[in-house]
Amino acid sequence: METAENIKHTCQYCERQFVRSASLEVHVCEPKRRHSERDEAGVRIGFNGWLRFFEITQGSSRLKTWDDFVASSYYKAFVKFGRYCVNTRVINAQQFMEWLLANNKKIDHWCRDAIYTDYLTAYLRVEPVDDALTRGIEQGIAWAESTGYPAQDNLRHGNVNQICHVIATGRMSPWILYNCASGNELLSRLSPEQLAMIWPYIDSDVWQRRFADYAADQEYAKQILKQAGW
């Protein structure tokens, strides 16, 4: 008759066997740990990025699965990238991945702040006006919730240094700054140091050309912001 002592409890991930079920429950191997991370936001971003990476660079005809990802030698690199996207609050992580691949950036460099800055300055200049307006207005709402002021007064009464940081992280677009009264007033009172900090993101020469090419979008932005009280 089989006894408790000789019953084998097997890890479904690494196939290691244990005599006691309690030992199996506390056992953590690398495959089991990776499976336990599956629902993390950064891991999901990493998985989706890995799928896109193989689609673009490998041309694989076989659909890759989560199990393939867990077993991949690229797992740690892509999870690191995904977590970087979450922690940095990367704007449009999917587009960031596309940009990294299109520009042949080394995987080891994907989590460098300088690389993200290069992407961000390029992305902000081509993103749809609706996306830019939505993100900026949401930033105003978040500021209102923390201060008690109306959201539309973010650029009027917000801390200027904090606003500069918000601009430099792409959360307040030139689509807003140049197309509302409070944005233009803010820009007029920035110090030379503050202006230099945000200039790569709001370069007026670049944005004048953008507005000239998309005059209807600029008029749309002005109307939306005026109606919202910005």
N, C-alpha and C positions, 0 to 999 in steps of 0.2 A: 504494500500500500504506500502510495506517495505521501511523504510528509512535508510539512511546511518548510523544513530546512532544505529540501532538495528541489523545490519548485523554483523555476527560473523566471525572473521578471526581466523582460527585454526592452531596452530603449528603442522606440520605433525610428529614431533619427540616426543613431550611431551603432545600434545593434549590440551594445554592451549589455551583459546580463548581470542580474543581481539576485541574491537569494531572497531578500526582503523587499516587499513593495514600498516600504517607507524609504528605502535607499534609492529606489528608482524615482520616487517623487521629488527628492531633494537633489537628485543628479542633474547637473547642467553641463552639457557638452556644447561645442560650438554650433553644430546644426540645430540643436534644440533652442539655443539662445537666439539664433537668427530667426527661427520660426516664431518665437515669442515676441519678436519685434515687429511683426508684419503690419500691425495696425498703427504704428507710429507714423506721424505725418512725414517726417524726414525720410523714413524708410520707403514709404509709398512714392515719394518724389524720386528717390534713388532708383527704385524699381522701374518706374515709368521712363526715367532717363536712360537706364540700361537697355530697355526695350528699343527705345529710339536710336540709341547708339548702334545696336546691332542691325537695325533696319537700314541705317544710313551707311555704316562702314563695312558691314559684313555681307549685306545682301542675302541673308539667310532665308531660305524658302520655308524652313520649319518654324512654326510659331513657338516662341520661347515662353516658358512657364515660370511661375514663382519658384518651383523646385529647381529649375535650371539656374535661376538667379542665386538662390541660397548656396548652390554648389559651385558658383562661379568664382574664379580668382579675382574678378572685378568687384565682388560684393562690397568689400570694405571701402573701396574708393568711391563707389556710387552712393553708399549710405552716408559717408562723410560729406559728399556733395549735397545730398538731400538735407541733412541736418544743418549744413551751412546755410542753405536757402531758407530754412525755417528760422534759424537764430538771427540771420541778417534781415529777415523779412524781405527777401528778394522780390522785386517786382516782376511778375510774370515769369515764374521759374521755367516753364516750358520754353518760352522764347529765349531765355538765358541759355538753356541747353542747346537749342538750335544754333544760337550765335556762337557758342563754344565750338561746336562741331564744324560749323561753316568756316570759322576762322582758324581751324586746326590747332586749338589750344591743347597743350599737354594736360592729361588727366591730373597729374600731380600739381598743376597750377590752378585748377578750377576753384579752389577755395581761397584764393588770394584776393584780398580786398582791392588791389590795384586792377585785377582782371575784371572784377564786378563793376568797378567805376568806369572802365572803358566800355563795358556793355551798356551800363545805365545811361551814360551820356549819349550813346548812339541810339538806344531804344527810345528815349524820351523825345527825340527829334522826329520819330516816324510813327509813334503810337497814335491810334485813333483819338480824336478829340473827346468823344464820349467817355473813353476809359480814363483820360486825364482829368476830366471834370468830375467824374464819379469818385475817383480816389481822393482828389482835393477836398471835395465837399464832405466825404466821409472823415477825412482828417479834421475838418472844422467841427463836425459833430462830436468826434472823440474829445477834442479840446473843450467844447462846450460842456460835455458831461463831467469833465474834471475841474472846470472853473466856475460853472454857473452862468457864464456869459452866453449870449446868442451865438450860434455857430457862424453866422455871417460876419461876426466881428473878430474872427480869428486873426486876420492880418492887421486889424486896427489896434487891438488891445493885447494881442499875444506877446509873450516875451520874444524880443527880436532875435536873440541868439538861438533860442529854441526854433524859431521859424526858419532861420538860416540852416539849421541842422535838418529840419523837415524838407527844405528845398534840396539840400545836398544829398538826401536819401531818396529823392524822386517823388515824395508824397505830396508836393505842391508844385504843379507843373507851370511852365511859362504860359500855357493856354489860359491859366487863371491869372497869374501875376500881371501879364501885360494887357489883360482884357477886362479888368474891373477897376473901379475907383480905388478900393482899399489896397489892391495890389500895386497900382502905380504910386500911391501915396507911400506905401511901405518902401518901395525901391528908392524913392527920393530921400529917405531919411537913413539909409544904411551908411555905415562908416566905410571908408576905403577898404579896411581889412575884411569887413563882412561881405562887401561886394566882391572882393577877390575870391573869397571862399566859395561863393555860389556861382561865379561867372562861367565856369565850364558847363553849367547846367542851364544857364539863361542867356548865353551869348546873344546879344541883341541883333548882331549882323545875321547870325544863323536864323533867328526867329522872325526877323523882318522878311527874309526870303520865304520862310515857311508860310507866314501869313499871306504873303502876296500870291503864293501858289495855291493856297486854300482859303481864299477870301470868304467863301460862303461858310466854311467852318468857323472862321474867326467871328463873323457876324452872329452865327449861332451861339458861340461861346459868350459873346457880349450880352446877348439877350437873356440867356439862361442865368448868368451871374447877376445881371441887373435886377431881374425878377426875384432872385433869391436874396437880394439886399447886400451883395458883396461890393 
